[in-house]
Amino acid sequence: MRKKIHPKNYRPVVFKDINNEKILICRSTVETKDSIQINGLDYPLYKMEVSSFSHPFFTGEKRFLGKTGPAERFKKKYEKYNNINKKK
């Protein structure tokens, strides 16, 4: 193996899902600003918006976000022109 290519700050880091407060501890080199104490030990803390604990693909729940796709937006935008042509 090649020497001097591995990062120096490879350490245990707490990844916290801010949607449901679940945590995962694994080794990482991610830069963090916060820290957290778990079982009397201080760990660097990285806050995530989405993880496998909260993503609909992994949880199996279906969510409607209220966003429409490009086809629906196009139809809504130009339906007034379609109604004018029908009146003639």
Secondary structure, DSSP 8 states (H G I E B T S, - for coil): --SS-S-S--EEEEEEETTT--EEEEEE----SEEEEETTEEEEEEEES--TTT-HHHH------S---HHHHHHHHHHHHHHHHHH-
